[in-house]
Amino acid sequence: MPVPLAPYPPPPPYTPPPNGAQSQVVCSGCRNLLLYPVGATSVCCAVCNAVTTVPPPEMAQLVCGGCHTLLMFIRGATNVQCSCCHTVNLALEANQVAHVNCGNCEMLLRYQYGARSVKCAICSFVTSVGTSTISTTEQKFNT
C-alpha cells in the first residue's frame, strides 16, 4: 500500500526589502520591461499575464584571508564576512585586481592594484609586484 505524502508547507509570505529596491526583467510573453522588488523569484506581467522567472543574482567567489575557506557572494558586494572565522574580506571586482604567480610555488595570486608585494596563502612566500610582471590573466581582466 502506498504511503500518503504530506502536502508541502506554504511558502513564507513575501516581504519586500525595507528600502523598496527594484530590479527589471523582460517579460517572457510580450517582451515588455517589468519592474519587480528585489528578492522576488517570479513576476506576472500586467499586460499579457505571462509569469516570468527572475534569474538568480550573479555569484562570485573568493578565498577568505583568515582561514582560506572558499566563499561565495553576490557579485557587486564590497565586503564579505567569512562564516567560519568571521574575517571581513574585501571583495574586489576584476578591474580592481591583478594576478601574479607566486615566486616560490607558482600558485596564481590575486592582489589589489597598487600593491608592491603579495603574500602567498599556500606557502607564505612574499612575491614582489612590479609593473613588468603583468600576466596574461591580468590583461584579460583589463580589456
N, C-alpha and C positions, 0 to 999 in steps of 0.2 A: 504494500500500500504506500503511495507517495506521501511524503511529509509535506504538510502545508507550509508555505513560506509566509513569513510576516511581511506586511507592507513596509516599504521604505518610509522612514520618518520624513515629515515635510521639511523642506529646506528652511533655514532661519530666515526671518524677514530681512529684506534688503534695507540697509540704512546707508543713505548717501554720505560721502565724505563731508566732514564739517565745513570745509572751505568751499563746497559746491563746485569743485573742479569737474570739467567736462572734457571729453575727447570726441573724435569724429571717426566715422566709418562709412563706407559707401554701401548703400542698400543693395542686397543681392538680387532684388527683383527689378526695381525701376532705375537703379543707379543714382538715385538722389543722395546727397550728403546728409547723413544722420548725426545728430548730436546725442551723446549719452553720458551719464555720470560715470566717472572713473570708478572702476570696480565691478561694473555690470558685466555679465557674461554673454548677454544677447540683447538685441534691441528690435522692437517691432516698428516697421515703417507705417506712418500715419497715412501715407498716400496709397500704397498697394497692399498693406498688411503682411508683407513678407517679413519673416523673422531672420535677422542676420546675426550670425555668431561673431562675437567680438574676439579678435585674435589675442592670445596671451601676450603680456608685456615681453619685450625682448630682454633676454637674460645675458649676463656677463659673469665672468668668474675671476677670482684672484686667489693667491696663496697668502694666508694670514702671516704677518710678520712676526707674530708672537709664538705660535705653535705649529706653523706650516700646514695647517688644515686648508683644504681647498674649499673656498667659499663661493656661493652663487648669490647674485644680487640682480636687481632690476637695473638695466643699463641707464645711465644718467645719474645714478646716485653718486654723491661726492664722498661719503664715508660709509664704511661697512663695519659693524661690530661683530666680532667672532663670537659664536655661541658657546665655544669651548673655553677659551681663555679670556674673553671679554675685551681683547685688544681692539681699539678702534683703528681700522686700516683706511688709508687714503685711497679712494677708488679713482684712478685717472683714466681718461679716455685715451684712445690710441694716439691721437695727435699731441698728447701731453707727455708721452713716454718714449723712451728709446730702448734699444736692445743691444747687448754686447755678450760675447761668450766669456765665461769665467776663464781667467788666466791660468787656472790650475786644473779644473776638472772638465772644462769645455761646456758646462751647463749654460743654456741660454738664459741670460739675466735681463730683467726689465728694471729700468730706473727712470727717475724723473729728469726731464731735460734740465740742464744746468748743473747737474751733479758732477763732481770731479772724480768720484770713485763710487764703486758699488760693491757691497759685501755679499758673497755667495751664501745662500741659506743652506746649501748642502755641505760644502767643505770649509766655510768661513774665510776663504781667501778673499782679499780685497783687490779688486781689479781697477786700475786707473782708467778713467774715461777721457779720451781726447777727441778733438774734432775729426781726426783722421781715422777713427775706429767706427765709422758709421757702417752698420751691417745692412745686408740686402733686406732683411725683415724690417728694419727701421725705415728704409727708403719706401717700402710698400705702404707703411702707415702714413707717410707724409705726402703721398701722391693722391 
